[in-house]
Structures are given as structure tokens and as C-alpha cells.
């Protein structure tokens, strides 16, 4: 998971949390970032159990073409990082 997050954050610029919403069950964190010159928007959905441990973590992002570009560039970063 750490390698994936490092790859994604190496591609995104100007990552900023915009808003957050919370309940007893967890949080929704809205964010924006840039990939090259394109804007990306998304939310982190985080759910906790009664002891405070994360039970579910989902990230949703849009628009699809920017997410695809992010995915391709992060995959390249992962491939280069794991060369012998």
C-alpha cells in the first residue's frame, strides 16, 4: 500500500483537501489535485469499527480521463521503482 500511495502522490501535484464530513461511522474527505495540467477531484470514504480501526477505505475520483492518466503514470513509477 505504501508503494502505491508513493507512486500516486509522485504523479499528483497541488493535492488539497477541500471539505470533510464525519459521522460516528467514519469520514468523507473531498480533495483536488492536478495531473499534468488537468484537474482531478475525488473523495476518500473511511469507515471505522468501534475500536477506531479502519474497516473500509474507498477512493473515488473523476474525471475518468484524468484518472486514467494518473493510473498510467503511477504504474510507470511503480515499474521503475521495482527494477532490479
Secondary structure, DSSP 4 states (H G I P E B T S, - for coil): -HHHHHHHHHH-EEEEEEEEEE-SSEEEEEEEEEETTEEEEEEEEEEE-TTS-EEEEEEEEE-HHHHHHHHHHHHHHHHHHT--
